[in-house]
Amino acid sequence: MNSTPTHIPVLLTECLDILAPALERSNAVYVDGTLGLGGHTEAVLRRFPTVTAIGVDRDTEALAHAGARLAEFGDRFRGVHTTYDKIPFALAESGFHAADGILLDLGVSSMQLDQADRGFAYAQDAPLDMRMNQTTGVTAADILATYSEHDLIRIFRTYGEEKLAPRYARAILAARAEAPIERSGRLVEILNDATPYALRNSGHPAKRVFQALRIEVNEELDILRDAIVSALDSLAVGGRLAVLSYHSLEDRVVKTEFAARTSSRAPVGLPVEPASMKAEFRLLFNGARTASAEEIGYNSRAASVKFRAIERVEASQ
Ligand SMILES: C[S@@+](CC[C@H](N)C(=O)[O-])C[C@H]1O[C@@H](n2cnc3c(N)ncnc32)[C@H](O)[C@@H]1O
């Protein structure tokens, strides 16, 4: 385990401010669905002295680091090893049935990116693992060894929005016929060789393919859809959910689920909206907020963030 991993929490003040009306209620319950190194959670525990925080992460190393960092808060912090679509389970484990505030700060942590041996970073040669939960599931190397050309094209296009998907998939099939593709350095080489000269200066050729593999390995978008639904279902009336996403595919999932839950469920044209069909949620602001130039200046991770937040206004029917 890396002894001093670091991760600067993104939009920290904005997250705390938007959750404040919910977390200032007495004995409020906060769920951090993406605990990571516990940066957001530590700030919540300090600012809201009666809050109990439940920290969820699928990565046991992140949980261990955050657990040590938050030990001073004793019983006010509880870590749960699971995925963030299991928020109701994490709450029940700790004896609660609803949350007042929930945060989802999506994607990989700086610690995961910095750990060369986990294979997330195309800039460092390492085994192609990419599992956030290293105790189970297929690795990126497994996908490169077993997926058909058609499936590789599908994931590079869908999760990487990669225009050269067919070209890269063909290059991978040709390379794996000679030897298994097991290291990130080898994959970068294959992608570089398959990129036409004219396109070699338009960003790193491996960036979108690595993103696509990471999303596929960790089933990120499917889990995210379920996570937003389970987080919304877990909120008490007046409870708030804040989500930080880092690429357009994630943000689209969040935006779509928020739009569905903030719309009236009454059929169009009904003269009076029945109370049971009123929207259960309201958006706390329109659109997605981004980070300031100042924050991006000291934390490059903030450059792509999209921040959305929602509040439960009606009990679930
Ligand atoms: C960006 S980091 C969170 C950083 C944290 N906010 C902080 O300030 O330290 C995202 C974390 O979410 C975790 N994660 C990603 N997908 C997950 C999932 N489906 N379920 C639970 N945790 C997940 C990752 O393992 C990672 O530790």
PDBQT file of the ligand as one rigid body, heavy atoms in Angstrom, charges set to zero:
ROOT
HETATM    1  C1  LIG A 401     -12.800  10.428  -7.163  1.00  0.00    +0.000 C 
HETATM    2  S1  LIG A 401     -12.571   9.233  -5.933  1.00  0.00    +0.000 S 
HETATM    3  C2  LIG A 401     -13.331   9.948  -4.514  1.00  0.00    +0.000 C 
HETATM    4  C3  LIG A 401     -12.443  10.897  -3.798  1.00  0.00    +0.000 C 
HETATM    5  C4  LIG A 401     -13.032  11.441  -2.510  1.00  0.00    +0.000 C 
HETATM    6  N1  LIG A 401     -14.189  12.288  -2.762  1.00  0.00    +0.000 N 
HETATM    7  C5  LIG A 401     -11.997  12.191  -1.721  1.00  0.00    +0.000 C 
HETATM    8  O1  LIG A 401     -12.159  13.391  -1.521  1.00  0.00    +0.000 OA
HETATM    9  O2  LIG A 401     -11.009  11.582  -1.272  1.00  0.00    +0.000 OA
HETATM   10  C6  LIG A 401     -13.722   8.043  -6.416  1.00  0.00    +0.000 C 
HETATM   11  C7  LIG A 401     -13.747   6.786  -5.554  1.00  0.00    +0.000 C 
HETATM   12  O3  LIG A 401     -14.943   6.093  -5.920  1.00  0.00    +0.000 OA
HETATM   13  C8  LIG A 401     -14.687   4.713  -5.905  1.00  0.00    +0.000 C 
HETATM   14  N2  LIG A 401     -15.641   4.084  -6.791  1.00  0.00    +0.000 N 
HETATM   15  C9  LIG A 401     -15.697   4.130  -8.143  1.00  0.00    +0.000 A 
HETATM   16  N3  LIG A 401     -16.738   3.433  -8.599  1.00  0.00    +0.000 NA
HETATM   17  C10 LIG A 401     -17.376   2.950  -7.494  1.00  0.00    +0.000 A 
HETATM   18  C11 LIG A 401     -18.548   2.164  -7.304  1.00  0.00    +0.000 A 
HETATM   19  N4  LIG A 401     -19.241   1.720  -8.340  1.00  0.00    +0.000 N 
HETATM   20  N5  LIG A 401     -18.942   1.885  -6.045  1.00  0.00    +0.000 NA
HETATM   21  C12 LIG A 401     -18.215   2.336  -4.976  1.00  0.00    +0.000 A 
HETATM   22  N6  LIG A 401     -17.082   3.065  -5.099  1.00  0.00    +0.000 NA
HETATM   23  C13 LIG A 401     -16.679   3.378  -6.339  1.00  0.00    +0.000 A 
HETATM   24  C14 LIG A 401     -13.248   4.583  -6.382  1.00  0.00    +0.000 C 
HETATM   25  O4  LIG A 401     -12.705   3.364  -5.902  1.00  0.00    +0.000 OA
HETATM   26  C15 LIG A 401     -12.601   5.835  -5.775  1.00  0.00    +0.000 C 
HETATM   27  O5  LIG A 401     -11.977   5.527  -4.539  1.00  0.00    +0.000 OA
ENDROOT
TORSDOF 0
